[in-house]
Structures are given as structure tokens and as C-alpha cells.
Amino acid sequence: MSYLDCGIVAIHEALVAKKTTPLELAKEALARAKASQDNAFEKILEKEALEFASTLIEPEADNLLWGIPFVAKDNFSTKGIETTASSNVLNGYVPLFDATVIAKLKAAKCVLIGKSTMDELAMGGTGTTGHKGITYNPYDPTHTRMIGGSSCGSAAAVASGIVPFALGSDTGDSVRKPASFGGLVGMKPTWGRVSRYGLFPFAPSLDHVGFFTRSVEDSAILLNALSGRDDMDFTSSFKPVEDYTGDLKAPLKGKKIAVLKEIVDSISDEHLLGLFASSVEKMKQEGAVVEKISFGMDLLQSVYATYIVISCAEATSNDANLDGIKFGPFYGGKTYQEVMFNARTKGFSELIKRRFVIGSFALMRENQEDLFLRAQRNRAKIVERVNQILSDYDFIFVPAAPSIASRLDGASDKLSNEYLIADNHLALGNFAGLPSLTLPLGMENGLPLGINFMGRAFAEKELYGVAKRFEEITGLEGLSTVNEKEGNL
């Protein structure tokens, strides 16, 4: 097994012992990226990565991320590197600055080897709407299963073993759902914990910087590096950064965990339900108090509609500058309206156009009360219910998705409870801005299944503690296509 297939600590130890070098790791990661058939990359940065890696000579023993290759979703601004958010409207756009998280990883001497594919402008959850086509699930060599979106390329890059970690963004479930389908740990920290400066906005009240790793410990190490106040992002928190690896040996005994009844009841996959029930029993045996409670069916059924109205309305406003003048290709026109019409007609996919129509309609003066403001009031009710539960329990624990990754040509009943609730409930964490982490639960027909823990605001340290013990229970630490395990549940 290559060092590239190890966790961050093991790679770091090998680098410090000079058993490998950043240049060797970068070369191997680039070779894997170029050999990948999953359409995970907008751009492979071979020249830039090799040049930077070659400057890293003497290991930094106290810097766990020194010399480690990574991938960033293509909606993070990267200075001097084309950044398109997988949209034709941004073809040729080269930022003049780095996103804060990119700058922090550069300062830690991480090696960026590529920008990953995504659903266009981070809107969508299938990994099929980017301008480079479909991104495939590395667990399925037949290319008939999705990896999910919108952070599809980053998920595929980590799941296939190209890099140990990758940056993504999460507005509704765009890190945590692909993590479930890719057998990964997908983390969305508390809103404001990690700076969003340089992240292309989709819906700022819901947007979070997130990331994929192959273990809970790697995720905690990464959050240590990325957290903190940033004056360039006025929404970033002043709350001091903790050592998020500090509770990784915390026991489950005494922890109170809520399972949301309606979400579990809406799932039809018997194998998933069996694994989930087994995991609950294992946690109880370790002394955790795990109880099934009701969230409220009406509220859960309204999550998807509330998310669509709010996110589309915010996106319509945020992306008004993509008009063919400030940004985007110029397709001609005698008036500003003609220029904008031509740029948006040719620059946006049908999905983006539909989202902007929904957002504009919801923001029209005559519709705001019935649509946008009503959605905001409903969001407040949902958040209130989440916080009520977390006042009595330490964590909320649910399946991350209702099944293994869906077929690309599959159809779903979008009015069923399985879709409305079990397929969209992760948006609860975005509505409330709470830390939420997906990790592997088991396998079904060679494809991963995932679960999700959500905790109180800024309780990432405690969240990592319960997730680490769960990871030990399942035996699925480091699950990936290059080192597949069945687990012991």
C-alpha cells in the first residue's frame, strides 16, 4: 500500500522520517488523477503542484499537513488559476486572490494538485450538471451510479484514493451526501467556524465550507488548520479555536443521542435499517442513551420546499453579477439587457435557469409574503425544533441518505416521504448552522452506506469524539476503493 493511501498522521510520520517526499506524493497523486475515469477534475495542476512540491525539502515535524497533496472544489478562488464553478458563464475567469482556506492550506505547505468538478455554481445534488458532464462514483466501475453533488469531484478524488482530503462546500448536503455515497467522512462545521472568504456564494445564509477525509481524525486535524476568525469574512466567528483532536478518545458512556423517528420510518432499505439498528445497539452497549423521538412530520415534509425557496432566492441575488459584462463571456448585444440575455442564455444550464426563475418569482413584491417570507418563518420553526431537541440531547443521529448511491438513470417519487424526508433532511444542519458529520455505516452490494451525527453550535470537539468512537465500532476507518473493508457491524 502506498503512503498516499494512509491517514494524515501516517503520511506525516513517513515524511518526517524521509521515507517519502512531498514531490513523490505529488507525482503519485497526479498520476492517479490523470488515470481516473470518474471525471473528477476541472483542471489538474501538474506544473504548479510539481514546482511547489519540489521546494519542500526539510520536513516540519510540528506541521501535520506539510507536503500533503489535496484537491479543492472549483468554487474556491485560487489566485492565477482558472476557477469556473463548473459553469460556462465563468469560462476564462482567473481570480486575483486565494480563498482564505486555500491560503491557510498553502501556508501549511499543502500541495494543491487540482480543482474538482461540481454541479454548476454548486446548485444541484447529483454531480451531473457541471459543464464537463457527469462525475461518477469510484465504487462503481460501470459508471451507472452517481457520487452525488454538488461537491462531486472532491468526493470522487478522495474516495478513489487520489488525495487524503479535499475541500468542498455544503449548502444543503453537498459534502455530507456525497460522503455517504463515497464511504467518506464529510464534515460541515458550525456556520462561521471556517471563513467563506473566496468561496463563490450560492446562498450565504446556508453556505458552509466543508471537507472530505477518510477518517474522523483526519477531519479533526483539518478543522484545526482551517478554523478561526477572518476579518475578510464578517460572518466568521470570534470564538476561540479548540484542539478538535482533543476528545477523540472520549467514551460514549453517558452521551444522549436522539434518533429522529420520521426519518428512519421513511426509509425502505431493509439492509440499511438493519445496520442502523445494529449501530444503535452497539452504542447502547457502550453506555450511550439512544432514544427515538418525533421531530414533527409537517416540519420535515416542508424542509425541501423551504430550502428551495430560500436558496434560489439568495442565489438569484448573489449571481446577478454574472451578466456577461462584470463576469462571463461577451456574446454581443446593443443594450445591457441584450448582453445579459445572451450571456445567461448561453452560459447557464437549464437547471440554473430554473433555479433563478424560482428565486426571482419568490422575490417579486407580490409574492414575497406568500413565498420568501413564509419560507423564512418556516425555517425559524424548523431551527427552533432542532434546538429544542439539542437542549435535551447531545447529538442527533440518523442515516445520511435513504440508500446507496442512486443510478444515474433512475427515477424517484419526489412526493414520497422517502424523498422529501430521508433524502433531504441534512438541510436541517444548514438551516440551523450546526456542525454535522457523515461517516461510513457499512456496505451494500459493494457500495457504501453512511450515517450522520449533528451537534450543538461550536461543539465540533464533542462531535468528533462521538464520531471517532462510532468509527471504531464499525471498523470502517479509512474506507476507500483502494482499501475496502466490510466492517464488523
N, C-alpha and C positions, 0 to 999 in steps of 0.2 A: 504493500500500500504506500502511496506517495505521501509525503508530508502535507501536500495540498489537501488531502482528504482528512487531515486531523483537525482538532479544535484549535482555537486561537492560542491557548496556553502551550499545547504541544508544539505547534509551529514556532512559537516564540522561543521555547527551550531549544529547539533544533537550530534556530537562527543564532542564538546566543552561543551555543556550542560549536557554531560554524560547521554543522553537518549539512547545511544548505545555505543558500544566499537569497536575498531579495531578487536578484537577477534570474537565478534559476527558477524560483517560484513564478516570477512574471512570465518567463518563457513558456513554462508548462501551462500556466493559466491561459495564455494567449493561444497556444496550440490547441487546447481543449475548446476554447471559444470558436476558433476557426473551423474545428472539426464538427461542432454542434450542428445538428439538423433541426433544432427546435425554433429557429427564427427568434432568438432571444436578444439580438443586438441591433440597435440603430447604427452604432458605429463602434468598431473595435479600434482601440487607441494603441496600436502596436508601437509606433515610433515614439510616442510620448511616454508610454509605460517603460519601454526598454531604456530610454535615455534617463528617466528619473531613477529607475531601479539600479542602474549602473553607478549612480552617485552614492548609493547606500552601502558603505564599506564596513564601518565599525558598528556592531550591534549596540543598541541601547538597552541595557539589562532591565531598566525600570520602566520601559515603554512596551507594553504588551502588543501594541499594534504596529510596531516598527517593521517595515518591509513586507507587510501582508497585503496581497492583492485584493481588490474589491471592485464592485460594479455599482453604478448609480443609475437610477431611473432617469429617463431623458427629459424630465420636467424640473431637474435641478440645474440651476445656472452654473455653467463651467466656463471660466474665462478662456477665450481663444479657441473654444471647441463648439462646433455647431450643436445647437440644442433646439429641438423641434417639437418636443412633446408629442411625437408621432403624428404630427399634423402637417399637411401640405401648406397650410397658411403660414407656417413658420420655417419653411424650407429656406436655408441660407442664413438663418439668424445665428449670429455668433456673439454671445454675451461678452460684456466688458468687465465682468466681475464674477467671483465664485460665490455660490450659496454658502451661508455660514457653516453648514455641516460639511460641505466639501472642503472649505478652508480648514476646519478643525482636523479632518482626516489627513489632509496634506501636511499640516503641522505635526501630526503624529507619525509622519513618514509612511503612510499607507500608499499603495500603488494603484491608481485608477487604471484599469485595463479596458474599460468600455462603458458606453452609455446604452442602457437597455430599452427594449421595446415596451410599449404600453398601449392601453386603449387611448384613443385620441383625446388629448387635453385632459386625461385622467377621468374621462366620463365613460362609464361602462364597467361591466364586471365579468367579461368573458375572455378578454385578451384577443379579440377578433377585429377590432375597429381601428387599429393603428394603420398608418399609411403604408407600412411594409407587410401588411397581411396578418395572418393568424400566427400566434405564438402557441406552441404545442407543449403538452405535458411530457416531461422527460421519462416518466414511468410508463408511457405508452408508445412503443416504437412504431405502432401502426398509424400514429398521428390522427387518431379519431377522437381523442379526449382533450378537453381544454385544461389549461393550468389555472384559469381564472384571471381576473383583472381587478383594477387597471394595472397593477404592478406586475404584469405577467412575465416580462423579460427578466426582471430581477429575481423572481421566484424560480424561474427555469434555470437561471445561471447558478444559483446555489443548490437547487435540487439535483442538478446534473453533475455537481462537483467541480464546476469551473472555478469558483471562488468560495471562500469560507463565509463571506457575508456580503450583503447588498443592500443599498438604500432603496426605499420605496416611499410612497405617500398613501395615506389612508383617509378617505372622506366618508365612506360608508362601511367598507370592509375590505378595501383594496389591497391591504397587506395580509390581513388575518384570514380571508377566504382562500387566496392562493396558497398561503402557508398550509392550510388544511389539505388542499388538493396535492401539495408537493411534499408532504411529510416533513415540514419545517417548523421552526419556532418563528412566529410572526408577532412582532411587538408594536403596539401603538401606545406610546406613553401618554400621560396626562396632557391635555391641551395647555400649551405654554411652557412645558418642561423642556422642549427642544425648539430652538429657533427655526422659524419658517422663512427667514430672510433668504431670498433667492430661489424659493420654491414657487413655481408658477401657480398662481391661485386658481382654484376651482370654486370652492365655496368656503371662504375663510373661517366662518363660524364652526365649520365641521372638519376642515383640513388638519391633518396631523402628519408630521414626519414620522415614518416607521422604518422598520428594517427586518431583514430575514437573516437567520443564522441556523446552524444545525444543532445547537444545544442552548439550554437556558443560560448556562454560564457564559457562553459567548455573547448572548444577548445582553446580559448584565454588564459585561466588560464594555460593550459598545455604548450602552447608555451612559456609563461613566464618562466616556470620551465626548459624547455629543450634548450632554445636558448643560444648562446654565443660562444665565441672563445674557441677552444680546441687545444692546441699545439700538441696533438696526431693526429690531422687531419689537414694537411697543407692546405686543401681546405676550412676549416671553416673560416668564416668572422670575421674580427676585428671590424666590425660595431657595435656600442653600442646597447644593448638590450633595447627596449622600453617596456613600460607597455602596452601590447596588449589588455588589457581590457579598455583602456582609451577612446576609441572612440565608445563604444558600444551604446551610446545614440545619436550618430551623426545623423542628419536628412538626408534624401535623396535629399532634395531640392538643385538643382544646380549641382548634380553629373551627369557626362556624361557617358553614358553606351552604348556600341556597341554590337549589335546582329549580328552574322555572318550569312548572308543570305543563303549561300550554305549549311550550317549545318542544319538550320531549314528546308529548302526546300527539303532536302534529307530524312526527317522523314515522315513515312506514318501513324503513330499512331495518329488518329484524336483527341482522348481524351487528349493525351499528348500535342498536338499542341494547343488545346483549353485552357488547364490550363496554358500553357506557354504564350499565347496571353493575357490571363486574368491577369497574373502576370505583364506583361509589362504595361498594362493599369493602374494597381494599382500603380506601381512605378511612372508613368507619373502624376497620380493624386497627388502624394506626392511631385511633383516638379522636379523629375529627368528628364533629357533629354535622351531619349532612341531612338536610331536610328539603322535601319537595314542597314548594309554596306556589300560590297563584299570583301571577303578575296582573292579570286582567285581560281577558280576551279582546275586548273592544280596543284597548290601547295598543296591544300587539298587532292587531289587524290593521291599525292605522299607521304603523311605523313606515311602511314603504311609501304610501301616498304622501305622508308628511315630509319624508326625505326628498322625494322627487320635486315637490313644490318648492321647498326651501333651497335645495341645491341648485335647481335650474334657475331660480330667480337670482341667486347670488352669482351664478356663472354668467348669466346674461349681462349683468352689470360689470363683472370683472373682466370679461373678454370683449368689451365694447371697443377696446383699442386695437383689436385685430381687424383692421379695416382696409388694408392694402396701402395705407399711407404711413402710419406710425410703425406698423409691423405688417409683414406679409408681402407676397409678390404683387407687383403692379400689373394689372391686366387692362389698363386703359379706362377711358371714360371722360366725358366732358364736364361732369359735375362730381362733387364729393359723393353724392348718392350713387351715381353710376359706378364710380371707382369702388366703393364699398360693396355694392351689389355684385360686381364682377369678381372681386377678391373672395368674398364669402361664398358665392355660388361655386366657384372652382376650388376654393381652399378647404372647405369643410365637408365632412362626410354627412350622409343622411342622418345618422344618429345625432350628431352635433346640431344640425339644423333643427331637428325635432326638439332637442333639449332647450335650445334658445327660443323656439316658438312657445313652448310651455312656460319658460321663465318670463318672457315678455308678456304673455297673456295673464299670468298671475300677478304681474306688477302693474298692469293697466289700472288706472284710477278707479274705474267702475268695478274692477274685480278684486282689488286688494283686500277688502274686508272679508269676502267670501273665500278667498283662496290663500293669499300670502299671510295675512294677519291671523286667519283661522289656523293655518298650519303652525304658526309660531306659538299660538296659545296651546295647541295640542302638544307641541314639543315640550312646553313648560310642564304640562301634566305628566308626560312620559318621564321627564327628568325627575320630577317630584316623586314619582313612584319608585324609580331606581334608587334614589337617595333614601327613601323610606326603608327599602329592603336592606341597603348597606348600613343603615343605622342599627340594624339588628344582627346582621351577618357580616363576616369579614370579606367574603367573596361570593360572586355569582358564578355558577358552574353549569355549562350547557354544551351540547355538541356544536361545533363551529359551523357545520353545514349538514344538510339532511342526508347526505350520501357521499360516495366517492365522486370524483370529477365527472361532470356530465359529458355526454357525447356531443361533439360539435354540431351534429345534425339532429340532435334530439329536440323534442318539443316538450314543453311543460305547461301545466294548467296554472296560469298566473293568477287565477282567482281562488286557487286551493289554499288551505291553511298551510300546507307543506311549503308552498312557495312564499306566500305572504308573511308567514311567521318564521319557519325554520330556515328559510333561505335568506332572510333579510334582517334578522334580529340583531346582528352585530352592530347595526347603526345605533343601537342604544348607547354604546360607548362613545360614539361621535356626538350624539345629542347632548350627553352629559359631560363630555370631555374627560372621561375617566380612563385610567390605564387598563388595557385589555390585551391579553396574550393568548395566542393559539399555539398548541403544540400537538405532536402526534398521539393518537389513541391506539391505533392498530392498523391492520391491513385487511383489504377485501379484494379478492381477485387480482392481487398484485398491485393494487392501488391504495394510497394512504387514506386514512380517516383521521379527523382532528377534533380536538375539544378546545374550549375557550374558558379562561378564567378572567373575570373582571373585578377590580378592586376599587377602593376609595381613592379620591383625588390625592395625587402625590404619594401614594402608598406603593410605589414600584418596588421598593426593597422587600416588603412583605409579599407582594405578588410573585416576585422571583423565588422567594422561599418556598411557597406552596407549589409553584410550578416545578421547581427542582426536585422536590420530593416526589411529585407525581411522575416526573420523568424517570426517576429511579424505580418507581413501582412498575411502570410499563416496560422498562428496559429498552426504550427506544431512543436514547440519546445518540445523536449522530446519524439518525436515519437518513439515508440518501441512496440514489440509484447506484452509486459506486460502492456502497457498503450497506446493503439492505439487510434489515433484521425483521423478524416476525414479532418480537416482544414476548412477554410472558403472561399477559392477562388471560 
